[in-house]
Amino acid sequence: MRFLNKYIRAPKSEFFIPSVVDKLVKNGEATVDVLTTHSRWFGVTYPEDRDSVVRNLARLHAEGEYPDKLF
C-alpha cells in the first residue's frame, strides 16, 4: 500500500518485485525456488512492447510451443 499511496499519480512508476522478494528472503519470511529453463522470457511493460510480444507468441505458436487455445 505504501507504494500505491506514494505513486498513485505516477502511472509509469514501477514496483520492483525482486527487491521485495530479496527483503522477504533475507528476513526469513519467504523462500524462493528457482526453476531452470532454456526458454526465453518476454513480457509487456509498456505499450510499445506489445508488437514484439505478439510476434514472439505467434512464432512460438507456429513452432508448436503453445497450443491453439491457451486458456
Phi, psi and omega in degrees: 000328180299317180299311181299316179299322183284324188245018184304330181260012179237080188298342179269002177293145181240138176268111187276091186304319180304326179295319180293315179298317179302315180297316179297318179295312181298328178276000180074017182268348182205160171234159181229131172258127180260124179261133179270150178204156174263356180286154178261133180270145172209155182205177181247114174254319183235156181306326181290349176282341189304310185301317179296318180293318178300315178299315181295319178295320178297318179297313180297323177295314180298328180276359178086007179288328180241142177286172178301319181241116181282322184232000000 
